Amino acid sequence: MTTERLTAWVHGYVQGVGFRWWTRARALELGLVGYAANQADGRVLVIAEGPRDKLDALLALLRSGNTPGTVDLVVEQWDSARGDVTGFVER
């Protein structure tokens, strides 16, 4: 099975409301590795690696509206996995 990398920039009211913790919990449930990190411009950057179907599931959860805070937009980018992340952490 091919491993891919999802880079997602999450826009909205997502900092300081448990969003990174929620994202980490969902990613771990899906068996993904990576991290979620606050950005200076108010976005949250999510990097995740794993099978495409699991990454698609995480992306759908990010866009679902059932997250802490309010997600206005999720912009994604796909790439080959780099293998430079382990576990899933909040940064």
N, C-alpha and C positions, 0 to 999 in steps of 0.2 A: 504494500500500500504506500502510495506517495505521500510524503509529508510536505505541507506548504506553510507559508507564512502569511498571516493576515496582519496588516497594519491598519488600524482604525482610529480616526480622529473624531471624538465625540464632542459635539457642540451642545451648549445649553447650560442649565443650572445643574452641574454635575460635580463640582468641587465642594468638599466639606459636608456632604450629605450621605456619606457611606457608599458612594458609587464605586470607588475603587475596591472596597471590601466586597461588595456585591458581585462585581465583575470577577474578582479572584475566586470567590466561592463557586460561581457558575462555571468558570474555566476549569477548575479542579474537578468538578462533577463530570465534566466532559472529557477529562484526561488530557487537557492541553497544558503546554508550558508557555511561559512568557511573563509579561508584567503589565500593570496599569499605572500610569504616572500623570500627575497634574502637570499642566503646561502653563507658562507665564501668561498666556493670553486667555486663560479660563477654560480651555479645552482639556479633555483627558485623552492621552495617547494610550492605546491598547495595542500591544504586540503579542501575538499568539501564534504558536506553531503546533501542527498536528495534522490529522487527516482532514481532507476538504469537507467531508460531511459534518464533522464536529465543529470545524471553523464556521461553516454556514449556520449551524445551530447557534453558536455564540453570537454571530452577527444578527441573526433574527431576534435573539433575546435583547441585545443592545437596542434594537430598533422597536421593540415591542411596546414601549411606554410603561411597562411594569417594572421600572427600575427606581432606585432612590433618586430623587431630584427629577429634573425634567430634561429629556433629550429632545433637542430640536432637529438635529441632523447628525448622521453618521456618514463620514466619507471614508471609503475603504480603498486599499491598494493590496494587490496579491503579488506574491513572489515565491521563489523557491525557498525552502527552509534553509537557514544558515547553521542551525545547531548550536548557536551561541547562548541559548537560554535554557535554564533548567528549573523545574518547579514552576510555580506561578506566584509572583510577589507584588506587593503594592510599593510603589516608589514615590 
